[in-house]
Amino acid sequence: MFRSSPHLVTQTIDSRSPLASLLSLAVVFGVILGGAARYAYGTAAPALAVFGTAVIFCSYGLAHGYPHPVLGACNGVTLARVAMVAFLVGALAVPDASAWLVFGVALVAFALDGVDGWLARRAGLVSDFGARFDMETDAGLGAVIAVWLLASGTAGPEILVLGFMRYAFVAASFFAPALRAPLPEAFRRKAICVVQIAALILLTFPLTPSIIALPLGIGAALLLSWSFLIDILWLTGRSG
């Protein structure tokens, strides 16, 4: 009479609203993040502040633009990646943060990119919210790694192009309304994003020869700039 079943458990989980599921996961990830950051850096404040801010923005987007009745594992994976990015923020406040730790966490966060999209397609939970969530997580990962590379002396200011090109584009859109229009899907954009993050992570690898740091950073930055230039020309040409 009181026996449960996997089907009943699934129904119970799926009956929760996406926002409630997100906040529940955020609490779990927040506890893990806080403990890990405290152990690694001596303080959890920077990591938790970034994670909490990200959860607030994510909750707003979920409540106002998510069309599905369940959160899905796809968005849970992306939220886990956000927690990893927040963990890496803690390394910026610690001068002697382990390069191996930064490399390892960044590599896992990068490796999970694409898993969330695959899970979304498999479960029929593809959404504009999920795509934006994933994109902003990638942008945050790139920005944090770029700042760490600059602060650690591994790379020069040119590395900030790889970390902040996306944010520069968004800032420019406030002054150029044409840049706010949606862009068509493009394999080029996705492939170069992979190259961008892969180059940044390779530069965090402690055994990467210093002689290749400059050409690798500049080469990836030029490739990323070329991709953004194509999009900008398409958007401005379309508006004209």
C-alpha positions in Angstrom: 0.0 0.0 0.0 2.8 2.4 0.8 5.3 1.0 -1.7 6.9 3.5 -4.0 8.0 2.9 -7.6 10.5 4.6 -10.0 7.5 5.8 -12.0 6.0 7.5 -8.9 9.3 9.1 -8.0 9.7 10.4 -11.6 6.2 11.8 -11.4 7.0 13.5 -8.1 10.2 15.1 -9.5 8.5 16.2 -12.7 5.6 17.7 -10.9 7.8 20.4 -9.4 8.0 23.6 -11.3 11.2 24.4 -13.2 11.9 27.3 -10.9 11.5 25.2 -7.8 13.8 22.6 -9.2 16.4 25.2 -10.2 16.4 26.7 -6.7 16.7 23.3 -5.1 19.7 22.4 -7.3 21.2 25.8 -6.6 21.1 25.2 -2.8 22.8 21.8 -3.3 25.5 23.2 -5.7 25.9 26.2 -3.4 26.7 24.0 -0.4 29.2 22.0 -2.4 30.7 25.1 -3.9 31.0 26.9 -0.6 32.8 23.9 1.0 35.1 23.4 -2.0 36.0 27.1 -2.3 36.6 27.4 1.5 38.9 24.4 1.4 40.8 25.5 -1.8 41.0 29.3 -1.1 40.3 29.8 2.5 37.2 31.8 1.7 34.0 31.0 -0.1 32.7 34.6 -0.3 33.7 35.5 -3.9 32.6 32.2 -5.4 29.2 32.2 -3.6 28.6 35.9 -4.5 29.1 35.1 -8.2 27.0 32.0 -8.1 24.2 33.6 -6.2 24.1 36.5 -8.7 24.0 34.0 -11.6 21.2 32.1 -10.0 19.1 35.3 -9.6 19.5 36.2 -13.3 18.9 32.6 -14.3 15.7 32.4 -12.1 14.4 35.5 -13.8 15.0 34.1 -17.3 13.5 30.8 -16.4 10.4 32.4 -14.9 9.8 34.6 -18.0 11.0 32.6 -20.9 11.1 28.9 -20.3 8.3 27.0 -22.2 8.7 23.5 -20.7 7.0 22.1 -17.5 10.2 20.6 -16.1 13.7 21.9 -15.7 15.5 18.8 -17.1 18.9 17.4 -16.6 20.2 19.7 -19.4 19.7 22.8 -17.4 21.0 21.1 -14.3 24.3 20.4 -16.1 24.5 24.0 -17.2 23.9 25.1 -13.6 26.7 22.8 -12.4 29.0 24.5 -15.0 28.0 27.9 -13.6 29.1 26.6 -10.1 32.5 25.6 -11.6 32.9 29.1 -13.2 32.1 30.6 -9.8 34.6 28.4 -8.2 37.3 29.6 -10.6 36.4 33.2 -9.6 37.7 32.4 -6.2 41.1 31.7 -7.7 41.3 35.3 -8.8 41.4 36.4 -5.2 44.2 34.0 -4.2 47.6 34.9 -5.5 49.0 31.4 -5.0 46.0 29.5 -6.4 47.1 26.1 -7.9 47.4 26.3 -11.6 46.6 22.6 -11.8 43.4 23.2 -9.9 42.4 26.0 -12.2 43.2 23.8 -15.2 41.3 20.8 -13.9 38.1 22.7 -13.0 38.2 24.6 -16.3 38.7 21.4 -18.3 35.7 19.7 -16.6 33.5 22.8 -17.2 34.6 22.8 -20.8 34.1 19.1 -21.3 30.5 19.4 -20.1 29.8 22.0 -22.7 27.6 20.2 -25.3 26.4 17.6 -22.8 23.6 20.0 -21.8 22.6 20.6 -25.4 22.6 16.8 -26.1 20.5 16.2 -23.1 18.0 18.9 -24.1 17.6 17.5 -27.6 17.2 13.9 -26.2 14.5 15.0 -23.7 12.7 17.4 -26.0 13.6 20.3 -23.8 15.3 22.6 -26.3 14.6 26.3 -25.6 15.9 29.8 -26.3 16.4 30.0 -22.5 18.6 26.9 -22.4 20.7 28.1 -25.4 21.2 31.5 -23.8 22.0 29.9 -20.4 24.7 27.8 -22.1 26.1 30.7 -24.1 26.4 33.0 -21.1 28.0 30.2 -19.1 30.6 29.8 -21.9 31.2 33.5 -21.9 31.6 33.6 -18.2 34.1 30.7 -18.3 36.2 32.4 -21.0 36.2 35.8 -19.1 37.3 34.2 -15.8 40.1 32.2 -17.4 41.3 35.2 -19.3 41.5 37.3 -16.2 43.3 34.5 -14.3 45.8 34.2 -17.2 46.5 37.9 -17.1 46.8 38.1 -13.3 49.1 35.1 -13.1 51.4 36.5 -15.8 50.8 33.6 -18.1 49.5 35.9 -20.9 49.5 39.6 -21.7 46.6 42.0 -22.1 45.8 40.5 -25.6 44.2 37.6 -23.8 41.3 39.8 -22.7 40.1 39.8 -26.3 39.3 36.1 -25.9 37.6 36.6 -22.6 35.6 39.8 -23.2 34.8 40.0 -26.9 31.2 38.8 -26.2 30.7 41.5 -23.5 32.2 44.2 -25.8 29.6 43.1 -28.5 26.8 43.4 -26.0 28.0 46.8 -24.8 28.2 48.0 -28.4 24.6 46.9 -29.0 23.4 49.6 -26.5 24.7 52.2 -28.9 24.0 50.3 -32.2 20.5 48.9 -32.2 21.2 46.9 -35.3 23.4 44.6 -33.2 20.5 43.5 -31.1 18.8 41.6 -33.9 18.9 37.8 -33.7 21.6 36.0 -35.6 21.0 32.9 -37.7 22.4 29.6 -36.6 26.0 29.2 -37.8 28.4 26.3 -37.3 31.3 28.8 -37.7 30.2 30.6 -34.5 30.0 27.4 -32.5 33.3 26.0 -33.8 35.2 29.2 -33.0 33.7 29.3 -29.5 35.2 25.8 -29.0 38.5 27.0 -30.3 38.3 30.1 -28.0 37.7 28.2 -24.8 40.1 25.4 -25.8 42.9 27.9 -26.3 42.3 29.5 -23.0 42.3 26.2 -21.2 45.5 25.1 -23.0 47.1 28.3 -21.7 46.2 27.4 -18.1 47.8 23.9 -18.5 51.0 24.2 -16.4 53.0 22.2 -18.9 52.2 24.3 -21.9 55.5 25.7 -23.2 55.6 29.5 -22.6 56.9 30.1 -26.1 53.6 29.2 -27.6 51.5 31.3 -25.3 51.7 34.5 -27.3 51.1 33.1 -30.8 48.3 30.8 -29.4 46.5 33.7 -27.7 46.9 36.1 -30.6 45.9 33.5 -33.2 42.7 32.5 -31.3 41.9 36.2 -30.7 42.2 37.0 -34.4 39.9 34.1 -35.3 37.3 35.2 -32.7 37.5 38.8 -33.9 37.0 37.6 -37.5 33.9 35.7 -36.5 32.4 38.7 -34.7 33.2 40.9 -37.6 31.2 38.7 -39.9 28.2 38.8 -37.6 28.5 42.6 -37.2 28.7 43.2 -41.0 25.7 40.9 -41.5 23.6 42.7 -38.8 24.5 46.2 -40.0 24.0 45.3 -43.6 20.6 43.8 -42.9 19.5 46.9 -41.0 20.6 49.2 -43.9 
